């Protein structure tokens, strides 16, 4: 071999070595940018093992919590799907985007707002969605948020969305029964399909940095889940979950409702007390639905690990709102009380503390700035939430002292109106829940509630009429005025 050939071979060898290093460095740099798995659940109370509930069987969510930070006192902005999800995805409070009910789209008021997934799309992420992320219905979707059209986001009339049994599933019969217990595979119901589609997307995104939003519909009514999840529980177990139907002393009647969401089903009467036997069935169905969702989350996390992407993925799990399960005689959400607005919230992933339980007040609108801090370390000032990064890193125990929720009245306005008659603002602190009701025409306060919050669901007596609480309530009212928009 002559010297020219040797030099030529050396050059080729050096070229391919540098090319290999360049590709390796690019791959390594790509993997250093964390992915985001964004798990949304519908109407889930924090009735989970990791939240201290001894009835619920939720091993996969419990494991997720043990590997991250669990927030005990997380609150949604509105105990209703559309406004809650709109606030979370824009990082803005309901009064700012003017979304309080099921009717409006946030882009009516804020046409140029950059949503959370849209931010990631602009940063080069593949942003994909499967299931319910925004509120149901074609009008409420937001195509600009995603790199590709969302999957299974609008499936109201599809078989398995609510029912699979022939006696229940019929077109235009959307509220046949409050529960269904069918001996079918997970994929017979919508959330099994959502999980399967999400796993397929994970496999399509192996060469991309992704923001994958996965939205599950249970445990929203009807409480439909495969039989094997019902079989995890005995009906008698739920006697200890029966709630006191008594409303708080001196609470205003308009703060409550007639459980209309439940009473629209054929197996529930329009009026009257729901008998104990039916309550036990409803509780059984709710917990079975929770376990069904837990199993889907387990499959999703297992696939993320199999693909080798778990260690470089930030995972956030939350519910859009809570749900009254008989407390105060209520079934449903759409109140300002604890069961309607307290939700599960868990963060885990790279750089996040493990096995931590935080008891400070946090809100769903905090998710937006928190995720961006975790992945990019930058945040635009136009958002109303506060980054929870100091908590997730173990550098602070709290970033705020309150959470603000709200709900419209009369109850029907939550469904049918864009301009409700009145609004109740609920300020939750460590020791109190303060609620003030305002006329939306002039924003004058016409009623107030104040509750001591010694433990969960401790709203037993409205003490707003006690003169010694006047100064405290005025202080709370000033905070509401300052932060509501």
Phi, psi and omega per residue, in radians:
X1 nan 2.254 3.140
X2 -1.460 2.991 -3.044
X3 -1.138 -0.584 3.127
X4 -1.135 -0.694 3.103
X5 -1.129 -0.696 3.136
X6 -1.104 -0.758 3.127
X7 -1.124 -0.714 3.131
X8 -1.080 -0.798 3.124
X9 -1.105 -0.667 3.124
X10 -1.106 -0.724 3.133
X11 -1.117 -0.773 3.123
X12 -1.100 -0.743 3.132
X13 -1.077 -0.757 3.134
X14 -1.139 -0.701 3.134
X15 -1.051 -0.855 -3.112
X16 -1.194 -0.564 3.090
X17 -1.140 -0.802 3.120
X18 -1.140 -0.664 3.105
X19 -1.091 -0.747 3.116
X20 -1.083 -0.790 3.135
X21 -1.104 -0.692 3.137
X22 -1.098 -0.799 3.126
X23 -1.126 -0.718 3.137
X24 -1.099 -0.743 -3.134
X25 -1.152 -0.659 3.111
X26 -1.138 -0.762 3.120
X27 -1.091 -0.722 -3.134
X28 -1.153 -0.721 3.129
X29 -1.112 -0.689 3.132
X30 -1.097 -0.715 -3.122
X31 -1.253 -0.388 3.112
X32 -1.275 -0.406 3.063
X33 -1.412 2.025 -3.020
X34 -1.256 2.517 2.959
X35 -1.372 2.927 3.077
X36 -2.262 2.171 2.983
X37 -1.903 2.027 -2.927
X38 -1.983 1.790 -3.003
X39 -1.820 1.988 -3.136
X40 -1.858 2.343 3.131
X41 -2.152 2.593 -3.012
X42 -1.800 2.115 3.022
X43 1.118 0.561 -3.110
X44 -1.677 2.033 2.924
X45 -1.190 2.795 3.005
X46 -1.347 0.909 3.057
X47 -1.635 1.231 -3.057
X48 -2.241 2.707 3.120
X49 -0.989 -0.730 -3.109
X50 -1.193 -0.300 3.066
X51 -1.677 0.136 3.043
X52 1.650 0.100 3.098
X53 -1.391 2.153 -3.047
X54 -1.486 -0.157 3.135
X55 -1.568 -0.732 -3.020
X56 -1.152 2.407 3.055
X57 -1.900 1.717 -3.043
X58 -2.373 1.077 -3.017
X59 -1.098 -0.569 -3.069
X60 -1.322 -0.743 3.065
X61 -1.172 -0.641 3.102
X62 -1.061 -0.731 3.117
X63 -1.121 -0.726 3.102
X64 -1.033 -0.772 3.134
X65 -1.099 -0.685 3.133
X66 -1.162 -0.338 -3.140
X67 -1.758 0.145 -3.122
X68 -2.645 -2.577 -3.136
X69 -2.009 2.207 3.108
X70 -1.828 2.285 3.121
X71 -1.795 2.027 -3.117
X72 -1.295 -0.566 -3.033
X73 -2.062 1.084 3.071
X74 -1.738 2.432 -3.045
X75 -2.336 2.488 3.047
X76 -1.460 2.879 3.134
X77 -1.391 -0.543 3.113
X78 -2.531 2.388 3.095
X79 -1.389 1.015 -3.087
X80 -2.859 2.434 -2.929
X81 -0.996 -1.049 -2.985
X82 -1.025 -0.941 -3.135
X83 -1.142 -0.628 3.126
X84 -1.086 -0.834 -3.110
X85 -1.197 -0.662 3.125
X86 -1.113 -0.732 3.112
X87 -1.118 -0.798 -3.139
X88 -1.042 -0.834 -3.010
X89 -1.301 -0.373 3.079
X90 -1.739 -0.300 -3.061
X91 1.269 0.357 -3.079
X92 -2.164 2.582 3.131
X93 -1.238 2.737 -3.079
X94 -0.982 -0.662 -3.135
X95 -1.184 -0.450 3.128
X96 -1.301 -0.736 -3.120
X97 -1.663 -0.098 3.121
X98 0.999 0.784 3.039
X99 -2.126 1.859 -3.111
X100 -2.095 -0.247 -2.974
X101 -2.333 -3.007 -3.131
X102 -1.376 -0.172 -3.008
X103 -1.425 -0.957 -2.905
X104 -1.315 2.821 2.918
X105 -1.873 2.461 -3.078
X106 -1.097 -0.402 -3.136
X107 -1.355 -0.155 2.996
X108 -1.094 -0.706 -3.135
X109 -1.642 -0.618 -3.073
X110 -2.205 1.301 -3.039
X111 -1.114 -0.431 -3.054
X112 -1.873 0.181 -3.132
X113 -1.094 2.475 3.082
X114 -1.666 1.962 -3.141
X115 -1.279 2.934 3.135
X116 -0.997 -0.924 3.104
X117 -1.148 -0.540 3.115
X118 -1.127 -0.671 3.060
X119 -0.984 -0.815 -3.119
X120 -1.186 -0.631 3.099
X121 -1.074 -0.717 3.134
X122 -1.204 -0.334 3.083
X123 -1.589 0.092 3.072
X124 1.686 0.067 3.095
X125 -1.293 2.647 2.876
X126 -1.445 1.951 -3.119
X127 -1.812 2.046 -3.082
X128 -2.269 2.684 -3.141
X129 -2.413 2.476 3.027
X130 -2.402 2.331 -3.136
X131 1.518 -2.782 -3.022
X132 -1.566 1.825 3.069
X133 -1.908 -1.037 2.914
X134 -1.462 3.018 -3.141
X135 -1.086 2.694 3.136
X136 -1.051 2.728 3.090
X137 1.800 2.460 -3.090
X138 -1.035 -0.627 -3.081
X139 -1.090 -0.588 -3.029
X140 -1.497 -0.056 3.113
X141 -1.284 2.867 -3.077
X142 -2.412 1.427 -3.030
X143 -0.965 -0.557 -3.097
X144 -1.151 -0.287 3.131
X145 -1.251 -0.374 -2.912
X146 -2.084 2.596 3.064
X147 -1.209 -0.577 3.104
X148 -2.359 2.783 3.130
X149 -0.976 2.506 3.119
X150 -1.188 2.712 -3.062
X151 -1.941 2.355 3.095
X152 0.966 0.569 -3.119
X153 -1.478 -0.415 3.138
X154 -2.280 1.731 -3.051
X155 -2.383 0.634 -3.019
X156 -0.984 -0.681 -3.012
X157 -1.763 0.009 -3.100
X158 -1.326 2.513 3.103
X159 -1.100 2.349 -3.098
X160 1.687 -0.279 3.066
X161 -1.088 -0.762 3.105
X162 -2.143 -0.730 -3.036
X163 -2.394 2.720 2.990
X164 -2.178 -0.403 -3.121
X165 -1.240 2.388 -3.082
X166 -0.989 -0.633 -3.109
X167 -1.209 -0.309 3.135
X168 -1.829 -0.650 -3.083
X169 -1.483 1.971 3.023
X170 -2.578 2.379 3.069
X171 -0.944 2.422 3.128
X172 1.201 0.227 3.026
X173 -2.113 1.327 -2.938
X174 -1.475 -0.247 -3.101
X175 -2.255 1.086 -3.102
X176 -1.250 -0.922 -3.076
X177 -2.583 2.668 -3.066
X178 -1.320 -0.343 -3.119
X179 -2.378 2.707 2.982
X180 -2.581 2.387 -3.055
X181 -2.292 1.541 -3.044
X182 -1.918 2.441 3.138
X183 -1.451 1.369 -3.050
X184 -2.355 2.944 3.046
X185 -1.253 2.814 -3.137
X186 -0.986 -0.634 -3.066
X187 -1.328 -0.054 3.052
X188 -1.209 -0.555 3.101
X189 -1.699 2.823 -2.992
X190 -1.015 -0.688 -3.038
X191 -1.277 -0.466 2.985
X192 -1.165 -0.669 3.077
X193 -1.137 -0.726 3.122
X194 -1.061 -0.806 3.128
X195 -1.059 -0.793 -3.141
X196 -1.067 -0.761 3.131
X197 -1.155 -0.641 3.117
X198 -1.146 -0.702 3.097
X199 -1.113 -0.700 3.086
X200 -1.093 -0.699 3.110
X201 -1.137 -0.725 3.095
X202 -0.985 -0.679 3.140
X203 -1.273 -0.459 3.067
X204 -1.358 -0.371 -3.025
X205 -1.768 0.350 -3.055
X206 -1.107 -0.413 3.133
X207 -1.806 0.207 -3.081
X208 -2.165 2.603 2.884
X209 -1.423 2.222 -2.942
X210 -2.181 2.672 2.851
X211 -2.058 1.799 -3.088
X212 -1.910 2.019 3.114
X213 -1.733 2.197 -3.119
X214 -2.152 2.035 -3.060
X215 -1.975 2.049 3.120
X216 -1.681 2.521 -3.060
X217 -1.639 -0.515 3.053
X218 -1.443 2.666 0.192
X219 -1.604 0.570 2.977
X220 -1.028 2.573 3.021
X221 -1.001 2.574 -0.128
X222 -1.287 2.685 -3.122
X223 -1.419 1.388 -3.077
X224 -1.910 2.198 3.135
X225 -2.703 2.673 3.096
X226 -0.984 2.605 -3.046
X227 -0.939 -0.632 -3.058
X228 -1.080 -0.424 3.106
X229 -1.449 -0.535 2.981
X230 -1.135 -0.658 -3.076
X231 -1.228 -0.192 3.066
X232 -1.202 -0.315 -3.028
X233 -2.193 2.640 2.942
X234 -1.741 2.436 -3.083
X235 -0.970 -0.646 -3.098
X236 -1.125 -0.392 -3.140
X237 -1.037 -0.441 -2.988
X238 -1.536 -0.008 3.062
X239 -1.070 -0.593 3.126
X240 -1.309 -0.224 3.113
X241 -1.614 -0.116 3.105
X242 -1.091 2.376 -3.046
X243 -1.805 2.756 3.059
X244 -1.246 2.104 -3.097
X245 -1.392 -0.080 -3.084
X246 -1.226 2.315 3.110
X247 -1.397 2.759 3.131
X248 -1.040 2.457 3.113
X249 -1.056 2.351 3.073
X250 1.139 0.309 3.044
X251 -1.391 2.477 -3.133
X252 -1.207 2.461 -3.090
X253 -1.039 -0.643 -3.052
X254 -1.214 -0.207 3.101
X255 -1.248 -0.268 -3.088
X256 -1.879 -2.990 3.079
X257 -2.705 -3.130 -3.050
X258 -1.690 0.387 -3.099
X259 0.966 0.716 -3.065
X260 -1.008 -0.589 -3.141
X261 -1.029 -0.689 3.120
X262 -1.382 -0.699 -3.019
X263 -1.249 -0.144 3.060
X264 -1.313 -0.160 -3.130
X265 -1.509 2.620 -3.005
X266 -1.160 -0.423 -3.107
X267 -1.630 0.169 3.115
X268 -2.167 2.315 3.117
X269 -1.271 2.714 -3.129
X270 -1.232 -0.458 -3.111
X271 -2.335 2.876 3.011
X272 1.650 2.929 -3.129
X273 -1.305 2.427 3.079
X274 -1.410 2.121 -3.042
X275 -1.094 2.721 -3.051
X276 -1.047 -0.694 -3.139
X277 -0.999 -0.738 3.132
X278 -1.232 -0.667 3.099
X279 -1.048 -0.725 3.123
X280 -1.123 -0.678 3.079
X281 -1.111 -0.743 3.132
X282 -1.110 -0.766 3.104
X283 -1.092 -0.739 3.102
X284 -1.031 -0.802 3.139
X285 -1.125 -0.684 -3.141
X286 -1.118 -0.843 -3.111
X287 -1.193 -0.616 3.054
X288 -1.091 -0.697 3.113
X289 -1.135 -0.691 3.099
X290 -1.084 -0.771 3.125
X291 -1.157 -0.603 3.069
X292 -1.066 -0.802 3.113
X293 -1.140 -0.716 3.114
X294 -0.992 -0.725 -3.140
X295 -1.131 -0.665 3.128
X296 -1.163 -0.682 3.107
X297 -1.119 -0.673 3.086
X298 -1.042 -0.748 3.117
X299 -1.114 -0.711 -3.120
X300 -1.114 -0.800 -3.139
X301 -1.161 -0.682 3.125
X302 -1.062 -0.704 3.128
X303 -1.206 -0.671 3.085
X304 -1.030 -0.713 3.105
X305 -1.210 -0.734 -3.131
X306 -1.046 -0.614 -3.135
X307 -1.416 -0.046 3.121
X308 1.298 0.443 -3.057
X309 -2.021 -0.015 -3.090
X310 -1.087 -0.777 -3.042
X311 -1.187 -0.295 3.136
X312 -2.015 0.527 -3.136
X313 -2.212 2.245 2.996
X314 -1.473 2.232 3.138
X315 -2.002 2.261 2.991
X316 -2.166 2.327 3.130
X317 -2.186 2.293 -3.112
X318 -2.681 2.938 2.968
X319 -2.037 2.624 -3.121
X320 -1.232 -0.517 3.101
X321 -2.884 3.075 3.090
X322 -1.640 -2.662 -3.079
X323 -2.952 2.212 3.048
X324 -1.282 2.215 3.101
X325 -1.959 0.913 3.078
X326 1.764 -0.246 3.085
X327 -1.129 2.444 -3.038
X328 1.043 0.300 -3.094
X329 1.296 0.258 -3.057
X330 -1.800 2.514 2.977
X331 -2.273 2.027 -3.082
X332 2.262 -2.953 3.108
X333 -1.998 -2.315 3.073
X334 0.980 0.725 2.889
X335 -2.290 3.076 3.070
X336 -1.723 0.170 -3.063
X337 -1.561 2.928 -2.958
X338 -0.929 -0.820 -3.063
X339 -1.103 -0.499 -3.103
X340 -1.441 -0.525 -2.985
X341 -2.035 -0.250 3.080
X342 -1.417 2.239 -3.018
X343 -2.337 2.762 3.014
X344 -1.291 2.495 3.064
X345 -2.577 2.144 -3.109
X346 -2.363 2.312 2.982
X347 -2.031 2.403 2.966
X348 -2.625 2.778 3.132
X349 2.448 -2.968 -3.056
X350 -0.987 2.189 3.079
X351 1.447 0.022 -3.110
X352 -1.778 2.428 3.093
X353 -0.953 2.658 3.131
X354 -1.969 2.421 3.066
X355 1.210 0.433 -3.112
X356 -1.683 2.454 3.054
X357 -2.055 2.140 -3.116
X358 -1.951 2.370 -3.074
X359 -1.971 0.192 3.116
X360 -1.378 2.885 3.124
X361 -1.340 2.227 3.051
X362 -2.409 2.879 -3.060
X363 -2.324 2.772 3.111
X364 -1.060 -0.575 3.138
X365 -1.170 -0.199 3.084
X366 -1.344 -0.269 -3.118
X367 -1.097 -0.748 -3.091
X368 -0.977 -1.062 -3.121
X369 -1.133 -0.507 -3.135
X370 -1.149 -0.842 -3.140
X371 -1.076 -0.716 -3.122
X372 -1.180 -0.671 3.047
X373 -1.072 -0.703 -3.121
X374 -1.160 -0.636 -3.019
X375 -1.775 -0.493 -3.032
X376 -2.310 -0.238 3.116
X377 1.112 0.552 3.117
X378 -2.535 2.620 -3.111
X379 -2.662 2.299 3.071
X380 -1.322 2.543 -3.034
X381 -1.362 -0.095 -3.050
X382 -1.412 0.032 -3.103
X383 -1.724 2.625 -3.041
X384 -1.575 -0.295 -3.132
X385 -1.374 2.947 3.109
X386 -2.125 2.362 -3.131
X387 -1.114 2.355 3.098
X388 -1.629 0.195 -3.077
X389 -0.967 -0.736 3.117
X390 -1.014 -0.585 3.096
X391 -1.267 -0.786 -3.101
X392 -1.115 -0.505 3.134
X393 -1.561 -0.055 -3.141
X394 1.348 0.320 -3.104
X395 -1.660 -0.228 3.141
X396 -2.667 2.686 3.121
X397 -1.665 -0.256 3.086
X398 -2.794 2.691 3.080
X399 -2.087 -0.157 3.092
X400 -2.711 2.866 -3.062
X401 -1.951 0.067 -3.060
X402 -2.666 2.858 2.990
X403 -2.354 2.447 -3.094
X404 -2.024 2.158 3.047
X405 -2.119 2.915 3.121
X406 -2.727 2.794 3.109
X407 -2.681 2.620 -3.109
X408 -1.605 2.799 2.980
X409 -2.527 2.615 0.053
X410 -1.196 2.911 -3.016
X411 -0.952 -0.706 -3.072
X412 -1.074 -0.449 -3.127
X413 -1.105 -0.444 3.120
X414 -1.104 -0.473 -3.105
X415 -1.699 -0.766 -2.867
X416 -1.867 -0.124 -2.942
X417 -2.040 2.662 2.927
X418 -1.811 -0.326 -3.115
X419 -2.279 1.472 -3.077
X420 -1.171 2.784 -3.121
X421 -1.261 -0.721 -3.081
X422 -2.507 2.806 -3.091
X423 -2.370 2.315 3.038
X424 -1.816 2.168 3.101
X425 -1.816 2.261 -3.060
X426 -2.095 2.023 3.122
X427 -1.777 2.065 -3.137
X428 -1.830 2.149 3.021
X429 -2.046 -3.099 -3.111
X430 -1.050 -0.652 -3.020
X431 -1.909 -0.267 -3.007
X432 -2.408 2.759 2.817
X433 -2.132 2.098 3.104
X434 -1.945 2.271 3.128
X435 -2.203 2.279 3.006
X436 -2.192 2.391 -3.096
X437 -1.820 2.234 -3.049
X438 -2.137 2.512 2.975
X439 -1.300 2.143 -3.047
X440 -1.265 -0.236 3.119
X441 -1.254 -0.758 -3.103
X442 -2.218 0.035 3.110
X443 1.098 0.388 3.069
X444 -1.330 2.517 -3.141
X445 -1.459 2.197 -3.140
X446 -2.045 -0.120 3.077
X447 -2.790 2.631 3.126
X448 -2.411 2.619 3.063
X449 -2.310 2.542 3.069
X450 -2.501 2.231 -3.110
X451 -2.267 2.436 2.948
X452 -1.359 2.409 -3.092
X453 -2.048 1.288 -3.093
X454 -1.331 -0.499 3.077
X455 -2.718 3.092 -3.093
X456 -1.008 2.421 3.115
X457 0.966 0.712 -3.102
X458 -1.713 0.387 3.114
X459 -1.341 1.404 -3.003
X460 -1.785 -0.476 -3.053
X461 -2.587 2.201 3.065
X462 -1.360 1.968 -3.076
X463 -1.831 0.375 -3.108
X464 -1.150 -0.468 -3.096
X465 -1.365 -0.174 3.132
X466 -1.296 2.068 -3.027
X467 -1.022 -0.504 -3.099
X468 -1.249 -0.184 3.114
X469 -1.684 0.023 -3.055
X470 -1.041 -0.823 -3.107
X471 -1.111 -0.705 3.125
X472 -1.107 -0.770 -3.136
X473 -1.148 -0.652 3.091
X474 -1.112 -0.651 3.079
X475 -1.116 -0.768 3.112
X476 -1.134 -0.685 3.137
X477 -1.099 -0.665 3.090
X478 -1.086 -0.679 3.117
X479 -1.147 -0.755 3.108
X480 -1.017 -0.806 3.141
X481 -1.044 -0.650 -3.066
X482 -1.286 -0.637 -2.967
X483 -1.878 -0.155 -2.994
X484 -1.202 -0.354 3.073
X485 -2.689 nan nan
